[in-house]
Amino acid sequence: MVKRPPSALRDFLTSEAGGAVLLMAAAAMAMLFANLPAAAGHFYHAFIHAGIGPELQPSLGRMTVHLWVNDGLMAIFFLLVGLEIKREMIDGGLSTWERRRLPFIAAAAGMVAPACLYLAVVAGQPRLSSGWAIPAATDIAFAIGVVALLGRRVPASLKLMLTAIAIVDDMGAVAIIALAYTQGIDLPALAGAAAVLLLMWGLNRLGVRRLAPYLLAFAALWYFTLLSGVHATVSGVLTAMFIPIKPSPGAPDAADSPLHRLEHAVHPWSAYLIVPLFGFVNAGVPLDGAALGALLAPLPLGVAVGLFLGKQIGIFGGIWLADRWRIAERPAGASWAQIYGMALLCGIGFTMSLFIGALAFPGSAELVEQAKIGILAGSLLSAVAGYLVLRSARRI
């Protein structure tokens, strides 16, 4: 008999929780380096902007550590995101419309409300409007990490709902990156990317189940996407859509399913290396008096308000209305106080928000730094408030 790998959901929850600890440590280390005396702080910035490769895209310039992480390694992270989306849509918690209904409603409301609040705060300043999507994303690693600290205080149904909402949220974030933050399309490169996608479609139709051809195609697709002007990380999600899957509903993952094998192989690298490394090269924000005072400036305030207030209003409100109007039932065994605590945790937007923040203000390091301050403030408030609410909420 072939021994099957463990449940993808258990593997996902445990790896994300463990990875969250590393992500927190990496972010804290980045902030420490960025706030050390001048020589040490200079070393940190010199390291992340060190040139270590050729110029692949004229608008990007020479490849640096920062670019390799954000445009290269994060494509692998988005490959994992795409694999999780496909698995959940075909073989998991989002495989039927009844299961999809509540997470889709909650995630949609949880993206619209933060964007609206952000735009309300920065109203009258057109140059800041491009940051509307920064508070719209949820960092599942941090959110699951906080839930892990609470143990059995959080019912299993709520953990599943949080995971489902975050996955749908990721779908929305990928669509936003592809549609809203694409500048200057290179048509020949886009045609090359389309040809690679057609090749992967052909491999899928021919029943090719070896992963090697798909991974080689992924590398080619990443390169053409980078040249095309569409953000290179989108290539990861597009590749995942063509990885074959063998459904195994109600059972552990099929050992001979290419998608499940690739997902289990990529998970540890993403959780324990790629995401923490991303946090390290992106979270270094100087926290001097001027930076803390800038928290009340429109951009960081809009981001913080969007994450802390927008997420909880959108997600909790969406679930409450769906239950009240009998569109979908709230998670079984979860009280309204626990659901509110989960909605607060969805305001932790660290990884995705930092990623979108860098795309929203290209060429403006000052605005990117301001966005980081708002992201850190909103995410920290959401994490602490969500933890306290879930810890004190009574079980049903």
WOFEN-V116139 format. One record per pair of residues at least 4 apart in sequence whose ideal C-beta (glycine too) atoms are under 7 Angstrom apart, sorted by the first residue. I is the first residue (numbers start at 0). J is the second residue. D is the distance in Angstrom with one decimal. If there is no record, write none. Layout:
I;J;D  I;J;D
This chain:
1;254;4.8  2;254;7.0  3;251;4.4  3;252;6.2  3;253;6.9  3;254;4.8  4;251;6.8  4;252;5.4  4;254;6.4  4;259;6.8  4;263;5.2  5;9;5.6  5;10;5.4  5;251;6.5  6;10;6.5  6;251;5.4  6;252;6.9  7;11;5.9  7;86;6.3  7;252;5.2  7;259;6.4  7;262;6.2  8;12;6.3  9;13;6.2  10;14;5.9  10;263;6.3  10;266;6.2  11;15;6.0  11;266;7.0  12;16;6.3  12;143;6.0  12;158;6.8  13;17;6.3  14;18;5.8  14;266;4.9  14;267;6.3  14;270;4.3  15;19;6.3  15;139;6.1  15;140;5.0  15;143;4.2  15;144;7.0  15;270;6.1  16;143;5.3  16;144;5.1  16;147;3.7  17;270;6.5  18;22;6.0  18;140;5.3  18;270;3.0  18;271;5.6  18;274;5.8  18;275;7.0  19;23;6.3  19;140;4.5  19;141;5.3  19;143;6.4  19;144;2.6  20;24;6.5  20;144;6.4  21;25;6.1  21;271;5.9  21;275;4.2  22;26;6.3  22;140;5.6  22;141;6.8  22;274;5.5  22;275;5.0  22;278;4.8  23;27;6.2  24;28;6.3  25;29;6.4  25;275;4.0  25;276;6.9  25;278;4.3  25;279;4.2  26;30;6.5  26;278;4.3  26;282;4.0  27;31;6.3  28;32;6.4  28;279;6.3  29;33;6.2  29;278;6.7  29;279;4.8  29;282;4.3  29;283;4.0  30;34;6.2  30;282;6.0  30;283;6.2  30;284;6.2  30;286;6.8  31;35;6.6  32;39;6.2  32;40;6.6  32;43;3.8  32;283;6.0  33;40;5.8  33;43;5.7  33;283;3.5  33;284;6.0  33;285;5.4  34;285;5.8  34;286;5.6  35;39;3.5  35;40;5.4  36;40;6.8  37;41;6.0  38;42;6.7  39;43;6.9  40;44;6.7  41;45;5.9  42;46;6.3  43;47;6.7  43;283;5.7  44;48;6.1  45;49;6.3  46;64;6.4  47;64;5.2  47;65;4.7  47;280;4.6  48;63;5.2  48;65;5.9  49;63;6.0  49;64;5.4  50;61;4.5  50;62;6.9  50;63;5.4  51;62;6.5  51;63;6.7  51;64;6.2  51;67;6.9  52;61;6.8  52;62;3.3  52;67;6.7  53;61;6.9  53;62;6.5  54;60;6.0  54;61;5.0  55;59;6.8  55;62;6.1  55;225;6.0  56;225;5.5  56;226;5.9  59;66;6.0  62;66;5.0  62;67;5.8  63;67;7.0  64;68;6.4  64;280;6.4  65;69;6.0  65;280;5.3  66;70;5.2  67;71;4.5  67;72;6.6  68;72;5.0  68;73;6.6  68;276;5.7  68;277;5.6  68;280;5.1  69;73;5.6  69;357;6.5  70;225;6.4  70;231;4.7  70;232;6.9  72;76;6.9  72;273;4.7  72;276;6.7  73;77;6.3  73;232;5.0  73;273;6.9  73;277;6.1  73;354;6.8  74;78;6.5  74;221;5.3  74;231;5.6  74;232;4.7  74;234;5.6  74;235;4.4  75;79;6.8  75;235;6.3  75;265;6.5  75;268;7.0  75;269;6.6  75;273;6.0  76;80;6.6  76;269;5.2  76;273;5.2  76;274;6.3  77;81;6.3  77;173;6.8  77;232;4.5  77;235;3.4  77;236;5.2  78;82;6.5  78;217;6.9  78;235;3.5  78;238;5.8  78;239;5.5  78;265;6.5  79;83;6.4  79;262;6.8  79;265;4.9  79;266;6.6  79;269;4.8  80;84;6.4  80;169;4.9  80;173;7.0  80;236;6.2  81;85;6.3  81;235;5.8  81;236;3.7  81;238;6.8  81;239;2.7  81;240;6.4  82;86;6.2  82;239;4.6  82;242;6.5  82;258;5.8  82;261;6.3  82;262;4.5  83;87;6.2  83;166;5.7  84;88;6.2  84;166;5.9  84;169;6.7  84;170;5.8  85;89;6.1  85;239;5.6  85;240;6.3  85;244;6.4  85;258;6.5  86;90;5.4  86;91;5.3  86;244;6.7  86;258;6.3  86;262;6.7  87;91;3.9  87;92;5.5  87;93;4.3  87;166;5.6  88;93;5.1  88;94;6.6  89;94;6.1  89;244;5.8  89;246;5.9  90;94;6.1  90;244;6.5  90;246;4.5  90;247;6.6  90;248;6.1  92;98;5.6  92;159;5.9  92;163;5.0  93;98;5.6  93;99;4.7  93;102;6.6  93;163;6.2  94;98;6.3  95;99;6.9  96;100;6.2  99;103;5.3  100;104;6.4  100;326;6.5  100;327;4.3  101;105;6.0  101;318;6.6  101;321;5.7  101;327;3.9  102;106;5.8  102;160;6.8  102;163;3.9  102;164;5.0  102;167;5.0  103;107;6.1  103;167;5.6  104;108;6.4  104;317;4.8  104;321;5.0  104;326;6.9  104;327;6.7  105;109;5.9  105;164;5.2  105;314;4.8  105;317;4.4  105;318;5.2  106;110;6.5  106;164;4.9  106;167;3.8  106;168;4.8  106;171;6.5  107;111;6.3  108;112;6.0  108;313;4.0  108;314;6.3  108;316;6.1  108;317;3.3  109;164;6.9  109;168;6.8  109;310;5.4  109;313;4.0  109;314;4.0  109;317;6.7  109;345;5.8  110;114;6.5  110;135;4.2  110;168;6.7  110;171;5.2  111;115;6.2  111;313;6.2  112;116;6.4  112;309;4.4  112;312;4.9  112;313;3.2  113;117;6.2  113;134;3.9  113;135;5.1  113;305;3.6  113;306;6.4  113;309;3.0  113;310;5.6  113;313;6.6  114;118;6.4  114;131;4.6  114;132;6.5  114;135;5.3  114;305;6.9  115;119;6.3  116;120;6.5  116;304;5.3  116;305;4.9  116;308;6.1  116;309;4.3  117;121;6.4  117;130;6.8  117;131;5.4  117;134;5.5  117;301;4.2  117;302;6.5  117;305;4.1  118;122;6.5  118;128;6.5  118;131;5.5  120;297;5.9  120;300;5.6  120;301;3.6  120;304;5.6  121;127;4.2  121;128;6.6  121;297;4.6  121;298;6.4  121;301;4.7  124;297;5.9  127;297;6.1  127;298;5.3  129;359;4.8  129;360;6.7  130;298;6.4  130;302;6.9  130;356;6.9  130;359;4.4  130;360;6.7  130;370;6.1  132;175;4.8  132;179;6.3  132;355;5.2  132;359;6.9  133;302;5.2  133;352;5.2  133;355;5.2  133;356;4.9  133;359;6.1  133;370;5.7  133;374;6.9  134;302;5.2  134;305;2.8  134;306;4.4  134;309;5.8  134;348;5.9  134;352;6.5  134;377;6.5  136;168;6.1  136;172;4.6  136;348;5.1  136;351;3.3  136;352;5.4  136;355;6.3  137;142;6.2  137;165;4.9  137;168;4.6  137;345;4.7  137;347;6.7  137;348;6.1  137;351;6.9  138;142;6.3  138;347;5.0  138;348;5.7  138;349;4.2  138;350;4.6  138;351;5.9  139;143;5.8  139;162;7.0  139;165;3.8  140;144;6.2  140;270;6.9  140;274;5.9  140;350;6.5  141;145;6.6  141;347;4.3  141;349;5.3  141;378;7.0  141;382;6.6  142;146;6.6  142;161;6.1  142;165;6.4  142;344;4.5  142;345;6.5  142;347;5.2  143;147;6.3  145;344;5.7  145;382;5.6  145;385;6.3  145;386;5.4  146;153;5.2  146;158;5.9  146;161;6.6  146;344;7.0  148;386;7.0  149;153;5.0  149;386;7.0  149;389;5.3  149;390;6.2  152;389;6.1  152;390;6.2  153;157;5.3  153;158;5.9  153;337;6.9  153;389;5.8  154;332;4.5  154;333;5.2  154;337;6.9  155;159;6.4  156;160;6.4  156;330;3.9  156;331;4.9  156;332;5.2  156;333;5.6  157;161;6.3  157;330;5.2  157;333;4.5  157;337;5.8  157;338;7.0  157;341;5.4  158;162;6.5  159;163;6.2  160;164;6.2  160;330;4.7  160;341;6.8  161;165;6.3  161;341;5.3  161;344;6.8  162;166;6.4  163;167;6.4  164;168;6.0  164;314;6.7  164;345;6.4  165;169;6.5  166;170;7.0  167;171;6.8  168;172;6.4  169;173;6.3  170;174;6.6  171;175;6.3  172;176;6.4  172;351;5.3  172;355;6.9  173;177;6.3  173;233;6.6  173;236;5.0  174;178;5.9  175;179;5.0  176;180;5.4  176;230;5.3  176;232;6.9  176;233;6.3  176;355;6.9  176;358;6.6  177;181;6.4  177;229;6.2  177;233;4.9  180;230;6.2  180;358;4.1  180;359;6.8  181;228;5.9  181;229;4.9  181;230;6.7  182;228;6.1  183;228;4.7  184;189;5.9  184;227;6.2  184;228;4.8  185;189;6.4  185;226;5.7  185;227;5.0  185;228;5.4  186;190;6.3  187;191;6.7  188;192;6.6  188;223;5.2  188;226;3.7  188;227;3.9  189;193;6.5  189;227;4.3  190;194;6.5  191;195;6.7  191;223;4.0  192;196;6.5  192;220;5.8  192;223;3.9  192;224;5.2  192;227;5.7  193;197;6.4  194;198;6.5  195;199;6.6  195;216;5.4  195;219;5.0  195;220;4.4  195;223;6.2  196;200;6.4  196;220;6.9  196;237;6.3  197;201;6.5  198;202;6.5  198;216;5.8  199;203;6.4  199;213;6.3  199;216;5.0  199;238;6.9  199;241;4.0  200;204;6.3  200;241;6.2  201;205;6.2  202;207;4.2  202;212;5.6  202;213;6.6  203;241;5.0  203;243;6.2  207;212;5.9  208;243;5.4  208;257;5.2  210;214;5.7  210;257;5.5  210;260;7.0  210;261;5.7  211;215;6.4  212;216;6.3  213;217;6.3  213;238;6.7  213;241;6.6  213;242;5.8  214;218;6.9  215;219;6.8  216;220;6.0  217;221;6.3  217;234;6.7  217;238;4.3  218;222;6.8  219;223;6.4  220;224;5.9  220;234;4.4  220;237;6.6  220;238;6.0  221;225;6.3  221;231;5.5  221;234;4.4  222;226;6.6  223;227;6.1  224;229;5.3  224;231;4.9  224;233;6.1  224;234;4.3  225;231;4.0  229;233;5.6  230;358;6.6  233;237;6.2  234;238;6.1  235;239;6.6  238;242;7.0  242;257;5.7  242;258;4.7  242;261;6.0  243;257;4.7  243;258;6.4  244;256;5.5  244;258;3.9  245;253;4.3  245;255;6.2  245;256;3.7  247;251;6.9  247;252;6.1  247;253;4.3  252;256;6.2  252;259;3.8  253;259;6.0  256;260;6.5  257;261;6.1  258;262;6.1  259;263;6.3  260;264;6.3  261;265;6.0  262;266;6.2  265;269;5.7  266;270;6.0  267;271;5.5  268;272;5.3  268;273;6.1  269;273;4.9  269;274;6.0  270;274;6.2  271;275;6.9  272;276;6.0  273;277;6.3  274;278;6.5  274;350;6.1  275;279;6.4  276;280;6.5  277;281;5.9  277;350;6.4  278;282;5.1  278;350;6.9  281;353;4.7  282;353;6.9  284;290;6.7  284;368;6.2  284;371;4.7  284;372;6.1  284;375;6.6  285;290;5.4  286;290;5.3  286;291;6.2  288;292;6.0  289;293;6.4  290;372;6.1  293;299;6.1  293;369;6.0  293;372;6.2  294;299;5.2  294;300;6.7  294;372;5.8  294;376;6.0  295;300;5.6  296;300;6.3  296;369;6.2  297;301;5.8  298;302;6.6  298;366;6.3  298;369;4.5  298;370;6.0  298;373;6.5  299;303;6.1  299;369;5.0  299;370;6.8  299;372;4.4  299;373;3.3  299;376;6.8  300;304;6.0  300;373;6.6  301;305;6.1  301;373;6.8  302;306;6.4  302;370;5.7  302;373;2.9  302;374;5.7  302;377;5.9  303;307;5.9  303;373;4.5  303;376;4.4  303;377;3.8  304;308;5.3  304;309;6.8  305;309;4.2  305;377;6.9  306;310;5.8  306;346;4.5  306;348;5.0  306;377;3.0  306;378;6.2  306;381;5.9  307;346;5.2  307;377;4.8  307;380;4.7  307;381;5.4  308;312;5.9  309;313;5.9  310;314;5.9  310;342;6.6  310;345;4.8  310;346;3.7  310;381;6.8  311;315;5.5  311;342;4.5  311;343;5.2  311;346;6.1  312;316;5.4  313;317;6.0  314;318;6.5  314;342;4.0  314;345;5.2  315;319;6.1  315;338;6.4  315;339;5.3  315;342;3.9  316;320;6.1  317;321;6.2  318;322;6.3  318;329;5.8  318;338;5.9  319;323;6.1  320;324;5.9  321;326;4.4  321;327;4.5  322;327;6.9  322;328;6.0  322;329;4.6  329;333;6.5  329;338;6.2  330;338;6.9  332;395;5.6  333;337;4.7  333;338;5.5  333;395;6.9  334;392;6.0  334;393;6.2  334;394;7.0  334;395;5.2  335;339;6.3  336;340;6.6  336;388;6.6  336;392;3.8  336;393;6.8  337;341;6.6  337;389;6.2  337;392;4.6  338;342;6.5  339;343;6.6  339;388;6.1  340;344;6.8  340;385;5.2  340;388;3.6  340;389;3.7  340;392;5.8  341;345;6.9  343;381;5.4  343;384;4.9  343;385;3.5  343;388;6.0  344;381;6.4  344;382;6.9  344;385;3.7  346;377;6.2  346;378;7.0  346;381;3.1  347;378;4.7  347;381;5.0  347;382;5.2  348;352;3.5  348;374;6.1  348;377;6.7  348;378;5.7  349;353;6.3  349;374;6.5  349;378;4.9  350;354;6.4  351;355;6.2  352;356;6.0  352;374;4.6  353;357;6.8  353;371;6.6  353;374;5.9  354;358;7.0  355;359;6.0  356;367;5.9  356;370;3.8  356;371;6.5  356;374;6.4  357;367;5.7  359;370;7.0  360;366;3.9  360;367;5.3  360;370;6.9  363;367;6.4  364;368;6.2  365;369;6.5  366;370;6.4  367;371;6.6  368;372;6.9  369;373;6.8  370;374;6.2  371;375;6.3  372;376;6.3  373;377;5.9  374;378;5.9  375;379;6.1  376;380;6.4  377;381;6.2  378;382;6.2  379;383;6.3  380;384;5.9  381;385;5.8  382;386;6.2  383;387;6.4  384;388;6.2  385;389;6.1  386;390;6.0  387;391;6.3  388;392;5.9
